[in-house]
Amino acid sequence: MTSPPENIMVKCPQCGKVYEDWYRPSVNLMLDDFDEDYIEQCSNATCPACGHKVKIGILVVDKEGTFVLPKR
């Protein structure tokens, strides 16, 4: 099952700005047909002040049923 989106607060490690964003703790590609761009959106937060991308750990189950972590 793909988990529902969750709102999170993120503190940018580059500039210190605190902002709200979202992510999905897990994505199951056996059940949902999300593309690479969407997985990128689910697993990253981009600081609105400086543009720094913060990686957020999520769990992905690929189409073959293998548990993987998104590319970093």
Distance bins in CASP14 RR format, pairs under 12 A and 6 or more apart:
PFRMAT RR
TARGET T0000
AUTHOR 0000-0000-0000
RMODE 2
METHOD distances of the structure
MODEL  1
1 24 0 0 0 0 0 1 0 0 0 0 0
1 25 0 0 0 0 0 1 0 0 0 0 0
1 26 1 0 0 1 0 0 0 0 0 0 0
1 27 0 0 0 0 1 0 0 0 0 0 0
1 28 1 0 1 0 0 0 0 0 0 0 0
1 29 0 0 0 0 0 1 0 0 0 0 0
1 30 0 0 0 0 1 0 0 0 0 0 0
1 31 1 0 0 1 0 0 0 0 0 0 0
1 32 0 0 0 0 1 0 0 0 0 0 0
1 59 0 0 0 0 0 1 0 0 0 0 0
1 61 0 0 0 0 1 0 0 0 0 0 0
2 23 0 0 0 0 0 1 0 0 0 0 0
2 24 1 0 0 1 0 0 0 0 0 0 0
2 25 0 0 0 0 1 0 0 0 0 0 0
2 26 1 0 0 1 0 0 0 0 0 0 0
2 27 1 0 1 0 0 0 0 0 0 0 0
2 28 1 0 1 0 0 0 0 0 0 0 0
2 29 0 0 0 0 1 0 0 0 0 0 0
2 30 0 0 0 0 1 0 0 0 0 0 0
2 31 1 0 0 1 0 0 0 0 0 0 0
2 32 1 0 1 0 0 0 0 0 0 0 0
2 33 0 0 0 0 0 1 0 0 0 0 0
2 34 1 0 0 1 0 0 0 0 0 0 0
2 38 0 0 0 0 0 1 0 0 0 0 0
2 39 0 0 0 0 0 1 0 0 0 0 0
2 42 0 0 0 0 1 0 0 0 0 0 0
2 58 0 0 0 0 0 1 0 0 0 0 0
2 59 0 0 0 0 0 1 0 0 0 0 0
2 60 0 0 0 0 1 0 0 0 0 0 0
2 61 0 0 0 0 1 0 0 0 0 0 0
3 22 0 0 0 0 0 1 0 0 0 0 0
3 23 0 0 0 0 1 0 0 0 0 0 0
3 24 1 0 1 0 0 0 0 0 0 0 0
3 25 1 0 1 0 0 0 0 0 0 0 0
3 26 1 0 1 0 0 0 0 0 0 0 0
3 27 1 0 0 1 0 0 0 0 0 0 0
3 28 0 0 0 0 1 0 0 0 0 0 0
3 31 0 0 0 0 0 1 0 0 0 0 0
3 32 0 0 0 0 0 1 0 0 0 0 0
3 42 0 0 0 0 1 0 0 0 0 0 0
3 58 0 0 0 0 1 0 0 0 0 0 0
3 59 0 0 0 0 1 0 0 0 0 0 0
3 60 0 0 0 0 0 1 0 0 0 0 0
3 61 0 0 0 0 0 1 0 0 0 0 0
4 22 0 0 0 0 1 0 0 0 0 0 0
4 23 0 0 0 0 0 1 0 0 0 0 0
4 24 1 0 0 1 0 0 0 0 0 0 0
4 25 0 0 0 0 1 0 0 0 0 0 0
4 26 0 0 0 0 0 1 0 0 0 0 0
4 27 0 0 0 0 0 1 0 0 0 0 0
4 32 0 0 0 0 0 1 0 0 0 0 0
4 42 0 0 0 0 0 1 0 0 0 0 0
5 21 0 0 0 0 0 1 0 0 0 0 0
5 22 1 0 1 0 0 0 0 0 0 0 0
5 23 1 0 0 1 0 0 0 0 0 0 0
5 24 1 0 1 0 0 0 0 0 0 0 0
5 25 0 0 0 0 1 0 0 0 0 0 0
5 26 0 0 0 0 0 1 0 0 0 0 0
5 27 0 0 0 0 0 1 0 0 0 0 0
5 38 0 0 0 0 0 1 0 0 0 0 0
5 41 0 0 0 0 1 0 0 0 0 0 0
5 42 1 0 0 1 0 0 0 0 0 0 0
5 43 0 0 0 0 0 1 0 0 0 0 0
5 56 0 0 0 0 0 1 0 0 0 0 0
5 58 0 0 0 0 0 1 0 0 0 0 0
6 20 0 0 0 0 0 1 0 0 0 0 0
6 21 0 0 0 0 1 0 0 0 0 0 0
6 22 1 0 0 1 0 0 0 0 0 0 0
6 23 1 0 0 1 0 0 0 0 0 0 0
6 24 1 0 0 1 0 0 0 0 0 0 0
6 25 1 0 0 1 0 0 0 0 0 0 0
6 26 0 0 0 0 0 1 0 0 0 0 0
6 42 0 0 0 0 0 1 0 0 0 0 0
6 45 0 0 0 0 0 1 0 0 0 0 0
6 56 0 0 0 0 0 1 0 0 0 0 0
6 58 0 0 0 0 0 1 0 0 0 0 0
7 19 0 0 0 0 0 1 0 0 0 0 0
7 20 1 0 0 1 0 0 0 0 0 0 0
7 21 1 0 0 1 0 0 0 0 0 0 0
7 22 1 0 1 0 0 0 0 0 0 0 0
7 23 0 0 0 0 1 0 0 0 0 0 0
7 24 0 0 0 0 0 1 0 0 0 0 0
7 45 0 0 0 0 0 1 0 0 0 0 0
8 18 0 0 0 0 0 1 0 0 0 0 0
8 19 0 0 0 0 1 0 0 0 0 0 0
8 20 1 0 0 1 0 0 0 0 0 0 0
8 21 1 0 1 0 0 0 0 0 0 0 0
8 22 1 0 0 1 0 0 0 0 0 0 0
8 23 1 0 0 1 0 0 0 0 0 0 0
8 24 0 0 0 0 0 1 0 0 0 0 0
8 25 0 0 0 0 1 0 0 0 0 0 0
8 42 0 0 0 0 0 1 0 0 0 0 0
8 43 0 0 0 0 0 1 0 0 0 0 0
8 44 0 0 0 0 0 1 0 0 0 0 0
8 45 1 0 0 1 0 0 0 0 0 0 0
8 54 0 0 0 0 0 1 0 0 0 0 0
8 56 1 0 0 1 0 0 0 0 0 0 0
8 57 0 0 0 0 0 1 0 0 0 0 0
8 58 0 0 0 0 0 1 0 0 0 0 0
9 17 0 0 0 0 0 1 0 0 0 0 0
9 18 1 0 0 1 0 0 0 0 0 0 0
9 19 1 0 0 1 0 0 0 0 0 0 0
9 20 1 0 1 0 0 0 0 0 0 0 0
9 21 0 0 0 0 1 0 0 0 0 0 0
9 22 0 0 0 0 0 1 0 0 0 0 0
9 23 0 0 0 0 0 1 0 0 0 0 0
9 45 0 0 0 0 1 0 0 0 0 0 0
9 54 0 0 0 0 0 1 0 0 0 0 0
9 56 0 0 0 0 0 1 0 0 0 0 0
10 16 0 0 0 0 1 0 0 0 0 0 0
10 17 0 0 0 0 1 0 0 0 0 0 0
10 18 1 0 0 1 0 0 0 0 0 0 0
10 19 1 0 1 0 0 0 0 0 0 0 0
10 20 1 0 0 1 0 0 0 0 0 0 0
10 21 1 0 1 0 0 0 0 0 0 0 0
10 22 0 0 0 0 1 0 0 0 0 0 0
10 23 0 0 0 0 1 0 0 0 0 0 0
10 44 0 0 0 0 1 0 0 0 0 0 0
10 45 1 0 1 0 0 0 0 0 0 0 0
10 46 0 0 0 0 1 0 0 0 0 0 0
10 47 1 0 0 1 0 0 0 0 0 0 0
10 48 0 0 0 0 0 1 0 0 0 0 0
10 49 0 0 0 0 0 1 0 0 0 0 0
10 51 0 0 0 0 0 1 0 0 0 0 0
10 52 0 0 0 0 0 1 0 0 0 0 0
10 53 0 0 0 0 0 1 0 0 0 0 0
10 54 1 0 1 0 0 0 0 0 0 0 0
10 55 0 0 0 0 0 1 0 0 0 0 0
10 56 1 0 0 1 0 0 0 0 0 0 0
11 17 1 0 0 1 0 0 0 0 0 0 0
11 18 1 0 1 0 0 0 0 0 0 0 0
11 19 0 0 0 0 1 0 0 0 0 0 0
11 20 0 0 0 0 0 1 0 0 0 0 0
11 21 0 0 0 0 0 1 0 0 0 0 0
11 45 0 0 0 0 0 1 0 0 0 0 0
11 47 0 0 0 0 1 0 0 0 0 0 0
11 49 0 0 0 0 0 1 0 0 0 0 0
11 52 0 0 0 0 0 1 0 0 0 0 0
11 54 0 0 0 0 1 0 0 0 0 0 0
12 18 1 0 0 1 0 0 0 0 0 0 0
12 19 1 0 0 1 0 0 0 0 0 0 0
12 21 0 0 0 0 0 1 0 0 0 0 0
12 45 0 0 0 0 1 0 0 0 0 0 0
12 46 0 0 0 0 1 0 0 0 0 0 0
12 47 1 0 1 0 0 0 0 0 0 0 0
12 48 0 0 0 0 1 0 0 0 0 0 0
12 49 1 0 0 1 0 0 0 0 0 0 0
12 50 1 0 0 1 0 0 0 0 0 0 0
12 51 0 0 0 0 1 0 0 0 0 0 0
12 52 1 0 1 0 0 0 0 0 0 0 0
12 53 0 0 0 0 1 0 0 0 0 0 0
12 54 1 0 0 1 0 0 0 0 0 0 0
13 45 0 0 0 0 0 1 0 0 0 0 0
13 47 0 0 0 0 1 0 0 0 0 0 0
13 50 0 0 0 0 0 1 0 0 0 0 0
13 51 0 0 0 0 0 1 0 0 0 0 0
13 52 1 0 0 1 0 0 0 0 0 0 0
13 53 0 0 0 0 0 1 0 0 0 0 0
13 54 1 0 0 1 0 0 0 0 0 0 0
13 55 0 0 0 0 0 1 0 0 0 0 0
14 46 0 0 0 0 0 1 0 0 0 0 0
14 47 1 0 0 1 0 0 0 0 0 0 0
14 49 0 0 0 0 1 0 0 0 0 0 0
14 50 1 0 1 0 0 0 0 0 0 0 0
14 51 0 0 0 0 1 0 0 0 0 0 0
14 52 1 1 0 0 0 0 0 0 0 0 0
14 53 0 0 0 0 1 0 0 0 0 0 0
14 54 0 0 0 0 1 0 0 0 0 0 0
15 47 1 0 0 1 0 0 0 0 0 0 0
15 48 0 0 0 0 0 1 0 0 0 0 0
15 49 1 0 1 0 0 0 0 0 0 0 0
15 50 1 0 1 0 0 0 0 0 0 0 0
15 51 0 0 0 0 1 0 0 0 0 0 0
15 52 1 0 0 1 0 0 0 0 0 0 0
15 54 0 0 0 0 0 1 0 0 0 0 0
16 47 0 0 0 0 1 0 0 0 0 0 0
16 48 0 0 0 0 0 1 0 0 0 0 0
16 49 0 0 0 0 1 0 0 0 0 0 0
16 50 0 0 0 0 1 0 0 0 0 0 0
16 51 0 0 0 0 0 1 0 0 0 0 0
16 52 0 0 0 0 1 0 0 0 0 0 0
16 54 0 0 0 0 0 1 0 0 0 0 0
17 45 0 0 0 0 0 1 0 0 0 0 0
17 46 0 0 0 0 0 1 0 0 0 0 0
17 47 1 0 1 0 0 0 0 0 0 0 0
17 48 1 0 0 1 0 0 0 0 0 0 0
17 49 1 0 1 0 0 0 0 0 0 0 0
17 50 1 0 0 1 0 0 0 0 0 0 0
17 51 0 0 0 0 1 0 0 0 0 0 0
17 52 0 0 0 0 1 0 0 0 0 0 0
17 54 0 0 0 0 0 1 0 0 0 0 0
18 45 0 0 0 0 0 1 0 0 0 0 0
18 47 0 0 0 0 1 0 0 0 0 0 0
18 48 0 0 0 0 0 1 0 0 0 0 0
18 49 0 0 0 0 1 0 0 0 0 0 0
18 54 0 0 0 0 0 1 0 0 0 0 0
19 45 1 0 0 1 0 0 0 0 0 0 0
19 46 0 0 0 0 1 0 0 0 0 0 0
19 47 1 0 0 1 0 0 0 0 0 0 0
19 48 1 0 1 0 0 0 0 0 0 0 0
19 49 1 0 0 1 0 0 0 0 0 0 0
19 50 0 0 0 0 0 1 0 0 0 0 0
19 51 0 0 0 0 0 1 0 0 0 0 0
19 52 0 0 0 0 0 1 0 0 0 0 0
19 54 0 0 0 0 1 0 0 0 0 0 0
20 45 0 0 0 0 1 0 0 0 0 0 0
20 47 0 0 0 0 0 1 0 0 0 0 0
20 48 0 0 0 0 1 0 0 0 0 0 0
21 41 0 0 0 0 1 0 0 0 0 0 0
21 42 0 0 0 0 0 1 0 0 0 0 0
21 43 0 0 0 0 0 1 0 0 0 0 0
21 44 0 0 0 0 1 0 0 0 0 0 0
21 45 1 1 0 0 0 0 0 0 0 0 0
21 46 1 0 0 1 0 0 0 0 0 0 0
21 47 0 0 0 0 1 0 0 0 0 0 0
21 48 0 0 0 0 1 0 0 0 0 0 0
21 53 0 0 0 0 0 1 0 0 0 0 0
21 54 0 0 0 0 1 0 0 0 0 0 0
21 56 0 0 0 0 1 0 0 0 0 0 0
22 41 0 0 0 0 1 0 0 0 0 0 0
22 42 0 0 0 0 1 0 0 0 0 0 0
22 43 0 0 0 0 0 1 0 0 0 0 0
22 44 0 0 0 0 0 1 0 0 0 0 0
22 45 0 0 0 0 1 0 0 0 0 0 0
22 46 0 0 0 0 0 1 0 0 0 0 0
22 56 0 0 0 0 1 0 0 0 0 0 0
22 58 0 0 0 0 0 1 0 0 0 0 0
23 38 0 0 0 0 0 1 0 0 0 0 0
23 39 0 0 0 0 0 1 0 0 0 0 0
23 40 0 0 0 0 0 1 0 0 0 0 0
23 41 0 0 0 0 1 0 0 0 0 0 0
23 42 1 0 1 0 0 0 0 0 0 0 0
23 43 1 0 0 1 0 0 0 0 0 0 0
23 44 0 0 0 0 1 0 0 0 0 0 0
23 45 1 0 0 1 0 0 0 0 0 0 0
23 46 0 0 0 0 0 1 0 0 0 0 0
23 54 0 0 0 0 0 1 0 0 0 0 0
23 55 0 0 0 0 0 1 0 0 0 0 0
23 56 1 0 1 0 0 0 0 0 0 0 0
23 57 1 0 0 1 0 0 0 0 0 0 0
23 58 1 0 0 1 0 0 0 0 0 0 0
23 59 0 0 0 0 0 1 0 0 0 0 0
23 70 0 0 0 0 0 1 0 0 0 0 0
24 32 0 0 0 0 1 0 0 0 0 0 0
24 34 0 0 0 0 1 0 0 0 0 0 0
24 38 0 0 0 0 1 0 0 0 0 0 0
24 39 0 0 0 0 1 0 0 0 0 0 0
24 40 0 0 0 0 0 1 0 0 0 0 0
24 41 0 0 0 0 1 0 0 0 0 0 0
24 42 1 0 1 0 0 0 0 0 0 0 0
24 43 0 0 0 0 1 0 0 0 0 0 0
24 44 0 0 0 0 0 1 0 0 0 0 0
24 56 0 0 0 0 1 0 0 0 0 0 0
24 57 0 0 0 0 0 1 0 0 0 0 0
24 58 1 0 0 1 0 0 0 0 0 0 0
24 59 0 0 0 0 1 0 0 0 0 0 0
24 60 0 0 0 0 1 0 0 0 0 0 0
24 61 0 0 0 0 0 1 0 0 0 0 0
24 70 0 0 0 0 0 1 0 0 0 0 0
25 42 0 0 0 0 1 0 0 0 0 0 0
25 43 0 0 0 0 1 0 0 0 0 0 0
25 56 0 0 0 0 1 0 0 0 0 0 0
25 57 0 0 0 0 1 0 0 0 0 0 0
25 58 1 0 1 0 0 0 0 0 0 0 0
25 59 1 0 0 1 0 0 0 0 0 0 0
25 60 0 0 0 0 0 1 0 0 0 0 0
26 32 0 0 0 0 0 1 0 0 0 0 0
26 34 0 0 0 0 0 1 0 0 0 0 0
26 39 0 0 0 0 0 1 0 0 0 0 0
26 42 0 0 0 0 1 0 0 0 0 0 0
26 43 0 0 0 0 0 1 0 0 0 0 0
26 56 0 0 0 0 0 1 0 0 0 0 0
26 57 0 0 0 0 1 0 0 0 0 0 0
26 58 1 0 0 1 0 0 0 0 0 0 0
26 59 1 0 1 0 0 0 0 0 0 0 0
26 60 1 0 0 1 0 0 0 0 0 0 0
26 61 1 0 0 1 0 0 0 0 0 0 0
26 67 0 0 0 0 1 0 0 0 0 0 0
26 68 0 0 0 0 0 1 0 0 0 0 0
26 69 0 0 0 0 0 1 0 0 0 0 0
26 70 0 0 0 0 0 1 0 0 0 0 0
27 33 0 0 0 0 0 1 0 0 0 0 0
27 34 1 0 0 1 0 0 0 0 0 0 0
27 35 0 0 0 0 0 1 0 0 0 0 0
27 36 0 0 0 0 0 1 0 0 0 0 0
27 38 0 0 0 0 1 0 0 0 0 0 0
27 39 1 0 0 1 0 0 0 0 0 0 0
27 40 0 0 0 0 0 1 0 0 0 0 0
27 41 0 0 0 0 0 1 0 0 0 0 0
27 42 1 0 0 1 0 0 0 0 0 0 0
27 43 0 0 0 0 1 0 0 0 0 0 0
27 57 0 0 0 0 0 1 0 0 0 0 0
27 58 1 0 0 1 0 0 0 0 0 0 0
27 59 1 0 0 1 0 0 0 0 0 0 0
27 60 1 0 1 0 0 0 0 0 0 0 0
27 61 1 0 0 1 0 0 0 0 0 0 0
27 62 0 0 0 0 1 0 0 0 0 0 0
27 63 0 0 0 0 0 1 0 0 0 0 0
27 65 0 0 0 0 0 1 0 0 0 0 0
27 67 0 0 0 0 0 1 0 0 0 0 0
27 68 0 0 0 0 1 0 0 0 0 0 0
27 69 0 0 0 0 0 1 0 0 0 0 0
27 70 0 0 0 0 1 0 0 0 0 0 0
28 34 0 0 0 0 1 0 0 0 0 0 0
28 39 0 0 0 0 0 1 0 0 0 0 0
28 42 0 0 0 0 0 1 0 0 0 0 0
28 58 0 0 0 0 0 1 0 0 0 0 0
28 59 0 0 0 0 1 0 0 0 0 0 0
28 60 1 0 0 1 0 0 0 0 0 0 0
28 61 1 0 1 0 0 0 0 0 0 0 0
28 62 0 0 0 0 1 0 0 0 0 0 0
28 63 0 0 0 0 1 0 0 0 0 0 0
28 64 0 0 0 0 0 1 0 0 0 0 0
28 65 0 0 0 0 1 0 0 0 0 0 0
28 66 0 0 0 0 0 1 0 0 0 0 0
28 67 0 0 0 0 1 0 0 0 0 0 0
28 68 0 0 0 0 0 1 0 0 0 0 0
29 35 0 0 0 0 1 0 0 0 0 0 0
29 36 0 0 0 0 0 1 0 0 0 0 0
29 38 0 0 0 0 0 1 0 0 0 0 0
29 39 0 0 0 0 1 0 0 0 0 0 0
29 42 0 0 0 0 0 1 0 0 0 0 0
29 59 0 0 0 0 0 1 0 0 0 0 0
29 60 1 0 0 1 0 0 0 0 0 0 0
29 61 1 0 0 1 0 0 0 0 0 0 0
29 62 1 0 1 0 0 0 0 0 0 0 0
29 63 1 0 1 0 0 0 0 0 0 0 0
29 64 0 0 0 0 1 0 0 0 0 0 0
29 65 0 0 0 0 1 0 0 0 0 0 0
29 66 0 0 0 0 1 0 0 0 0 0 0
29 67 0 0 0 0 0 1 0 0 0 0 0
29 68 0 0 0 0 1 0 0 0 0 0 0
29 70 0 0 0 0 0 1 0 0 0 0 0
30 60 0 0 0 0 0 1 0 0 0 0 0
30 61 1 0 1 0 0 0 0 0 0 0 0
30 62 1 0 0 1 0 0 0 0 0 0 0
30 63 1 0 1 0 0 0 0 0 0 0 0
30 64 1 0 0 1 0 0 0 0 0 0 0
30 65 1 0 1 0 0 0 0 0 0 0 0
30 66 0 0 0 0 1 0 0 0 0 0 0
30 67 0 0 0 0 0 1 0 0 0 0 0
31 60 0 0 0 0 0 1 0 0 0 0 0
31 61 0 0 0 0 1 0 0 0 0 0 0
31 62 0 0 0 0 0 1 0 0 0 0 0
31 63 0 0 0 0 1 0 0 0 0 0 0
31 65 0 0 0 0 0 1 0 0 0 0 0
32 38 0 0 0 0 1 0 0 0 0 0 0
32 39 0 0 0 0 0 1 0 0 0 0 0
32 42 0 0 0 0 0 1 0 0 0 0 0
32 60 0 0 0 0 0 1 0 0 0 0 0
32 61 0 0 0 0 1 0 0 0 0 0 0
32 62 0 0 0 0 0 1 0 0 0 0 0
32 63 0 0 0 0 0 1 0 0 0 0 0
33 39 0 0 0 0 0 1 0 0 0 0 0
33 63 0 0 0 0 1 0 0 0 0 0 0
34 40 0 0 0 0 0 1 0 0 0 0 0
34 41 0 0 0 0 1 0 0 0 0 0 0
34 42 1 0 0 1 0 0 0 0 0 0 0
34 43 0 0 0 0 0 1 0 0 0 0 0
34 58 0 0 0 0 0 1 0 0 0 0 0
34 60 0 0 0 0 1 0 0 0 0 0 0
34 61 0 0 0 0 0 1 0 0 0 0 0
34 62 0 0 0 0 0 1 0 0 0 0 0
34 63 0 0 0 0 0 1 0 0 0 0 0
34 70 0 0 0 0 0 1 0 0 0 0 0
35 41 0 0 0 0 1 0 0 0 0 0 0
35 42 0 0 0 0 0 1 0 0 0 0 0
36 42 0 0 0 0 0 1 0 0 0 0 0
36 43 0 0 0 0 0 1 0 0 0 0 0
36 60 0 0 0 0 0 1 0 0 0 0 0
36 62 0 0 0 0 0 1 0 0 0 0 0
36 70 0 0 0 0 1 0 0 0 0 0 0
36 71 0 0 0 0 1 0 0 0 0 0 0
37 43 0 0 0 0 0 1 0 0 0 0 0
37 44 0 0 0 0 0 1 0 0 0 0 0
37 70 0 0 0 0 0 1 0 0 0 0 0
38 44 0 0 0 0 0 1 0 0 0 0 0
38 58 0 0 0 0 0 1 0 0 0 0 0
38 60 0 0 0 0 0 1 0 0 0 0 0
38 70 0 0 0 0 0 1 0 0 0 0 0
39 56 0 0 0 0 0 1 0 0 0 0 0
39 57 0 0 0 0 0 1 0 0 0 0 0
39 58 0 0 0 0 1 0 0 0 0 0 0
39 59 0 0 0 0 0 1 0 0 0 0 0
39 60 1 0 0 1 0 0 0 0 0 0 0
39 61 0 0 0 0 0 1 0 0 0 0 0
39 62 0 0 0 0 0 1 0 0 0 0 0
39 68 0 0 0 0 0 1 0 0 0 0 0
39 69 0 0 0 0 0 1 0 0 0 0 0
39 70 1 0 1 0 0 0 0 0 0 0 0
39 71 0 0 0 0 1 0 0 0 0 0 0
40 46 0 0 0 0 0 1 0 0 0 0 0
40 53 0 0 0 0 1 0 0 0 0 0 0
40 55 0 0 0 0 0 1 0 0 0 0 0
40 56 0 0 0 0 0 1 0 0 0 0 0
40 58 0 0 0 0 0 1 0 0 0 0 0
40 60 0 0 0 0 0 1 0 0 0 0 0
40 70 1 0 0 1 0 0 0 0 0 0 0
40 71 0 0 0 0 1 0 0 0 0 0 0
40 72 0 0 0 0 0 1 0 0 0 0 0
41 53 0 0 0 0 0 1 0 0 0 0 0
41 56 0 0 0 0 0 1 0 0 0 0 0
41 58 0 0 0 0 0 1 0 0 0 0 0
41 70 0 0 0 0 0 1 0 0 0 0 0
42 55 0 0 0 0 0 1 0 0 0 0 0
42 56 0 0 0 0 1 0 0 0 0 0 0
42 57 0 0 0 0 1 0 0 0 0 0 0
42 58 1 0 1 0 0 0 0 0 0 0 0
42 59 0 0 0 0 0 1 0 0 0 0 0
42 60 0 0 0 0 1 0 0 0 0 0 0
42 70 0 0 0 0 1 0 0 0 0 0 0
43 53 0 0 0 0 0 1 0 0 0 0 0
43 54 0 0 0 0 1 0 0 0 0 0 0
43 55 1 0 0 1 0 0 0 0 0 0 0
43 56 1 0 1 0 0 0 0 0 0 0 0
43 57 1 0 1 0 0 0 0 0 0 0 0
43 58 1 0 1 0 0 0 0 0 0 0 0
43 59 0 0 0 0 1 0 0 0 0 0 0
43 60 0 0 0 0 1 0 0 0 0 0 0
43 68 0 0 0 0 0 1 0 0 0 0 0
43 69 0 0 0 0 1 0 0 0 0 0 0
43 70 1 0 1 0 0 0 0 0 0 0 0
43 71 0 0 0 0 1 0 0 0 0 0 0
43 72 0 0 0 0 1 0 0 0 0 0 0
44 51 0 0 0 0 0 1 0 0 0 0 0
44 52 0 0 0 0 0 1 0 0 0 0 0
44 53 1 0 1 0 0 0 0 0 0 0 0
44 54 1 0 0 1 0 0 0 0 0 0 0
44 55 1 0 1 0 0 0 0 0 0 0 0
44 56 1 0 0 1 0 0 0 0 0 0 0
44 57 0 0 0 0 1 0 0 0 0 0 0
44 58 0 0 0 0 1 0 0 0 0 0 0
44 70 0 0 0 0 1 0 0 0 0 0 0
44 71 0 0 0 0 0 1 0 0 0 0 0
44 72 0 0 0 0 1 0 0 0 0 0 0
45 51 0 0 0 0 0 1 0 0 0 0 0
45 52 0 0 0 0 1 0 0 0 0 0 0
45 53 1 0 0 1 0 0 0 0 0 0 0
45 54 1 0 1 0 0 0 0 0 0 0 0
45 55 0 0 0 0 1 0 0 0 0 0 0
45 56 1 0 0 1 0 0 0 0 0 0 0
45 57 0 0 0 0 0 1 0 0 0 0 0
45 58 0 0 0 0 0 1 0 0 0 0 0
46 52 1 0 0 1 0 0 0 0 0 0 0
46 53 1 0 1 0 0 0 0 0 0 0 0
46 54 1 0 0 1 0 0 0 0 0 0 0
46 55 0 0 0 0 0 1 0 0 0 0 0
46 56 0 0 0 0 0 1 0 0 0 0 0
47 53 1 0 0 1 0 0 0 0 0 0 0
47 54 1 0 0 1 0 0 0 0 0 0 0
48 54 0 0 0 0 0 1 0 0 0 0 0
53 72 0 0 0 0 0 1 0 0 0 0 0
54 72 0 0 0 0 0 1 0 0 0 0 0
55 69 0 0 0 0 1 0 0 0 0 0 0
55 70 0 0 0 0 1 0 0 0 0 0 0
55 71 0 0 0 0 1 0 0 0 0 0 0
55 72 1 0 1 0 0 0 0 0 0 0 0
56 69 0 0 0 0 0 1 0 0 0 0 0
56 70 0 0 0 0 1 0 0 0 0 0 0
56 72 0 0 0 0 0 1 0 0 0 0 0
57 68 0 0 0 0 0 1 0 0 0 0 0
57 69 1 0 0 1 0 0 0 0 0 0 0
57 70 1 0 0 1 0 0 0 0 0 0 0
57 71 0 0 0 0 0 1 0 0 0 0 0
57 72 0 0 0 0 1 0 0 0 0 0 0
58 67 0 0 0 0 0 1 0 0 0 0 0
58 68 0 0 0 0 0 1 0 0 0 0 0
58 69 1 0 0 1 0 0 0 0 0 0 0
58 70 1 0 0 1 0 0 0 0 0 0 0
58 71 0 0 0 0 0 1 0 0 0 0 0
58 72 0 0 0 0 0 1 0 0 0 0 0
59 65 0 0 0 0 0 1 0 0 0 0 0
59 66 0 0 0 0 0 1 0 0 0 0 0
59 67 1 0 0 1 0 0 0 0 0 0 0
59 68 0 0 0 0 1 0 0 0 0 0 0
59 69 1 0 0 1 0 0 0 0 0 0 0
59 70 0 0 0 0 1 0 0 0 0 0 0
60 66 0 0 0 0 1 0 0 0 0 0 0
60 67 1 0 0 1 0 0 0 0 0 0 0
60 68 1 0 1 0 0 0 0 0 0 0 0
60 69 1 0 0 1 0 0 0 0 0 0 0
60 70 1 0 1 0 0 0 0 0 0 0 0
60 71 0 0 0 0 0 1 0 0 0 0 0
61 67 1 0 1 0 0 0 0 0 0 0 0
61 68 1 0 0 1 0 0 0 0 0 0 0
61 69 0 0 0 0 0 1 0 0 0 0 0
61 70 0 0 0 0 0 1 0 0 0 0 0
62 68 1 0 1 0 0 0 0 0 0 0 0
62 69 0 0 0 0 0 1 0 0 0 0 0
62 70 0 0 0 0 0 1 0 0 0 0 0
END
